[in-house]
Every structure is written in C-alpha cells, then in structure tokens.
Amino acid sequence: MRLQSMHKATSGFYGSTPLIWWLGFILVWAPIPLGSNRPWAWALLHGLIAMGGIWHLFQVARNKAPLFPKQWQLLLLFGPVLIAMYLAAQLACALPGICSVDPYQTNIMLEKSLYLLLFTYLLSQNCRNQHQLKIILICILISGGLQAIYGSLLNLSGLELSPVFGIPEGEKARGSFVYQNHYANYLALCLSIAIGWMLSELSTSKQKVPLAKWLRAMAELILSRKLLLRLAIILMVVGLVLSRSRMGNAGFFTALGIVAVLALFIYRRPPPLLKWLVLSIFVLDMLLIGSMFGVEKVKQRMQDTSFVSEARDEVVMHSLPLLEEQGLTGTGGGTFYTVFPRYQQQSYSGFYDHAHNDYLQFAIELGWPVTVLLCAWLAIALWQSLYVMNKRKTKLYQGIAFGCCMAWVHMLMHSTVDFSLQAPANSLLFMTILTLAYLVRMLPGERKVF
C-alpha cells in the first residue's frame, strides 16, 4: 500500500501540466524580443526559465520526488552538459592549453548553455503523457504561426522599419528577428513539427471508402484541427518564402523530400496519403502559393549567388588557419569575433562575429574533439526518431518523430552556411525538438502509465 501511494504521488507530481504551459509560453516568447539575441532579451529569457526551475524544485521538495527518475534523460542532457563543463574548464584554465582568450564572451556562452540545459531538463521531466506533449506542439505551432503572420504582414505592408524595435525591414521578411536567415530557420523548424503532427492525423487504412463516408470525412476535416494544421503550414511557408533565405527554403524542402522518401521505407504501415501530403506542400505551397509571394525572387537569389559576390566562403577559408592552430582545444566559447580579425583579409570588408558555419565555429571555439562528440550526440537523437518511425505504433509519436527528422536534416544543411544555433530562440527550439525525439521514444501509449 505504501509503495502504491508513493507511486501515485510521484505520478501526480511528474508531468505538472501548469508547468508545461509555462515552458510552452517560454517557447512562444523566445523569438519575440529580437530572437532573444540581445543581452537584455536573453537575460529576460533566462529569468523565465529560472522561474520554471524554481517552480519545479518546489514541487520536488514538496513531493519528496527524485530529481532524475529516468536514465534516458542523462543521455539527452549529455550534449549541453558537455558544452557547459568544457566552457567552465576554459574559463578556469584548468588544463594546459584549455583556456579562453576572452573569458567575458565564454562566460556569456556558459550562461546560455546552462539555461538551455535547465530548460531541456524541465521539459523532459514534466512532459509525461500525450496531453502534455500536445501542449508543447500547440505552443510551437502558435509561435511559428505568429512569426509567419507578423513577418508576412510587415513585409507586404512595405514598412521600412519594424513598428516595435525599429529594425530595417528591406525586401526580406524577418518577423521579430533581426536577421532574416534566423527567421527562416525558425520557421523551418516549426514547419517540420507541424508537418509531422499533420502526418500523424492521416489514416493508415488502405481500404476503399464509399462515397458517402468519404464526403462525411471531408466535412469532418473542414471542421477539425487537420484544417487548422494545414492552414498553419501554408502561413509558415509564405513567411519562409518571403524571407528570401536561400538555404532556409532549399534546406526545408530538401529535408521534406528526403525524410518523406525515407519514411516510405522505414514505416511499417506508411499512411497512404503521405505522398499526397508531401506533393501538396511542394505543388500547392511552394509553386502555387509561393509564386504569389515571390518564390521566383528566391530562385533568382540562388541563381545569382556566386563566389565573387559572397563573402561567406572567404570567411570560412580565412578561418581554417584558426582551426589548424587551435582546433584541438579551441579558443574559448563565444570568442570567434575576438580571434578572427587577425586572419580577416582585405578582399572583403565588414565585421564578422560568427563564422557563417556552425560546425566550423564550434570546432574553432571548443575544439574538434568536443565538436565530434556533439555530432555523435546529435546522431543518437536522429536514431531515436528513426526507431520511433519504425517500431512504435502510436501515430502521434511516429508523426512527431517524422518532424524531428525533418528538423534534424534541415539544421544539418543550414548550419553549413549560417549560424542559427548562435541565436537563443533558435537553439532553444532546436533543443526542444531534440527533447521531443527522446520523449516520443520513451513516452507510453495511451493506456499505459509512464
């Protein structure tokens, strides 16, 4: 009896729905103040996460519950823990050669990493069933939808400056972000989860349906969340196209095609409408709706891209000596802008605080051994999603795993030409998606207790 009561107490504690709503609110809030990519903005974001942490600790103490009830969380948290520990070692100059050249910037990166770690921990601790999982999905959808509507309206209105922060708009939609590629990356991640959720709503039945039943099903579709999901996807695709981001658009549609083909082989019973859903996104969203909002301009930007007009490739080339000299131990987290000016040549101008390649920047700042470990950790998250797509029978989990795979592939591609992981709102959303990949692997079916 005592064991049963303790089990009920911990079951009632873990998966606090109000706290899940708080974490969802943080996800919606993070991109609003300039992508939380200003000191005052990320300080506010960290304060919101800290409040969630205090809330969680209070409930742990009140219910006398363990801090780590599941071992899989240790694997999930390995990445941010590794970064935080190595940054702390660089700050302390604890080992020969492991020392930051700019402790102030490394301390900032350490602070960001610790709060990412805390948010991931809170989400993995409190999301314990399908209802709470859907709360997070809803918040991701709301965030992506709000950004798509806001960015599209500002762009189509022709305003030169954003109404709140006075950021120059130009011809590229950027939502509440400063940099349009961060905006495009954020929308692509939200889109991936939205498409995965939409996929989970599709029927897996291959039986022929009578006309009357089909008409009734169509009527139910119009009044159901499937239509809302589809409209949200259309809105976010419009925002993505209006961003004019080349890799943002190319990475998203390439990820969709790759994962869709992969799903046909991995799914034991792929939804018959999977092909039609993917086809409708390519044809209806990209070609028809995209043509109305300037997809041709994106194509033109891709065609006009050349090594002569682009300085990103030169930044990468001139950063390679840094990797050769400091690649083993790194120069210190957040120090790229400190060390790169010594290697920047006169063939292009401007101040580069990022390498426009997340892999290269991580390798320069943290060293390639740590970067390789992080890549292996990310590969494990991908494996979790692939496992769910193949083994689990819960449609919601399979659909979210599909979305996580899409987001993973998109980020894999986008990180080769940009630095989206350096933006707090984007890194927070990506860590949330990695957490979802573990949750859909570990969460129970509808009739089981976690």
URLIN-V893124 format. One record per helix or strand of 2 or more residues. SS is the DSSP state (A for helix, B for strand). FROM is the first residue (numbers start at 1). TO is the last residue. If there is no record, write none. Layout:
SS | FROM | TO
SS | FROM | TO
This chain:
A | 2 | 13
A | 17 | 30
A | 34 | 36
A | 39 | 63
A | 72 | 76
A | 78 | 92
A | 103 | 126
A | 130 | 157
A | 180 | 200
A | 211 | 222
A | 225 | 242
A | 246 | 266
A | 274 | 292
A | 295 | 304
A | 312 | 326
A | 336 | 340
A | 358 | 366
A | 368 | 391
A | 395 | 414
A | 420 | 422
A | 424 | 442
